[in-house]
Every structure is written in C-alpha cells, then in structure tokens.
Amino acid sequence: MRDGGRGPGRLAKDRFVLVVLDVCCPMGRLELLEEIRAMPSAAGTAVMLLSTEAEIRDRIAGLTTGADEYVGKPYDSVPGRRAPRAGAR
C-alpha cells in the first residue's frame, strides 16, 4: 500500500506480517508508527522504518517509538530479510 493515510484503516481490518514506513511519509514522521503500535489488531506486526536520516538520534527516536528496525540510506538489505521473522516472535 503506498498511501500512508489509508494505512491505519487497512491495519484495523487486515493482518500484515510486515509494515514498511517511510519516515518522511505524508502523515508525519512517527505519528503513523505510534498509531500502529496502539492498535490491538497490529500487535504481531513487525514495523520497519526507512529513512534518509541516518543520525543516531533519529534511529533512537524510531526504535523507542516502536519500530522493529530502522534502516537509513544507503539501504542495507539485511534488516529487510530479518524483520519478517521479528513479527513471528
């Protein structure tokens, strides 16, 4: 799904193993992640943040908000292979 504005509605009715969010999505920086983590229906969903912001403070903010993985540019494919397994825990 490419439209972050419709994401919360889809997560409320459909199950996903992994959600990949662009930190600079139109809905806002970490607000969508906070909304996802508050949804009981998304409790087992792994969330990966993608960002051009690779500063340590940005990574810490994403991870403490509830992301399972934070990937900054240049993107590394290893976290992408790990994240779906994180949701299976």
N, C-alpha and C positions, 0 to 999 in steps of 0.2 A: 504494500500500500504506500503510495507516495505522498499522500496528503495527511500531515500530522494532525490537522484539525478534526479529521474523522476517526483518528486512531482510538481515542478513548471509547467511543461507541462500539467499534468493532471488537475491542478487547473485552467489553462487558458481555458480548453475546457469543463470541467465538474464542476458541483456545489457540494459543500460539506457543511454540516451544521457545522461540527467539524473537525479540523485537530489536531492530537496529534503528537508532535515532541519530540524526544529525544534530549536533549541539546547537547549530545555528538555524534550526528549523523555524518556520514562521510562528509557531505557537509560543516560542520563547525558549530560553536556554535550558533550564532544568525543570520548568513547570510541568511539562508533559511527563517526565520521569516521576516526579512527585505524585502526579495523578495516577499513573500506572501502579505505583507501589501501594497506593491507598485502596486499590480495587481487589476485593477478595477473589474475583474470577481470574486475576492475573498473578496470583500468589506463586505459582510454579514457573512463571515465565522468566527466562533469562533476558537481561537487557544489556545491549552493547551500545556505547556512545561512540560516534565517530566525530572527529573534530580536527580543524586546522590549528587549534590551540593546543600546543604541546607543553605548556608551562606546568610545572608540578602543582601549583595551586589550583589550576583548572582541573587536573586529574583528580586531586583530592576532593574537590567540590563535587565532581561527578560521582565518584565512588562513595562518598559519605551520603549522598542523596539517594543512593540505592542501585547504582549501576553495577553490573557484574564484571564489566570490562570497560576500559576507556582506551580508545585507540586514536592516537594523534598522527598527523601526517609527518613523514611519509608512512602510509598504512602498512602494517605488518599483517600477513595472512594468518599467522599462528593463533592469535586470540580469536579470530573468526572460526577456527576449527575447534577451539576449546569451549566457547560459550554455549553451544547447544548441549554439551554434556553437563555444564553447570546447572542448567534448568532441570536436569534429570535427577539431581541430588535429592 
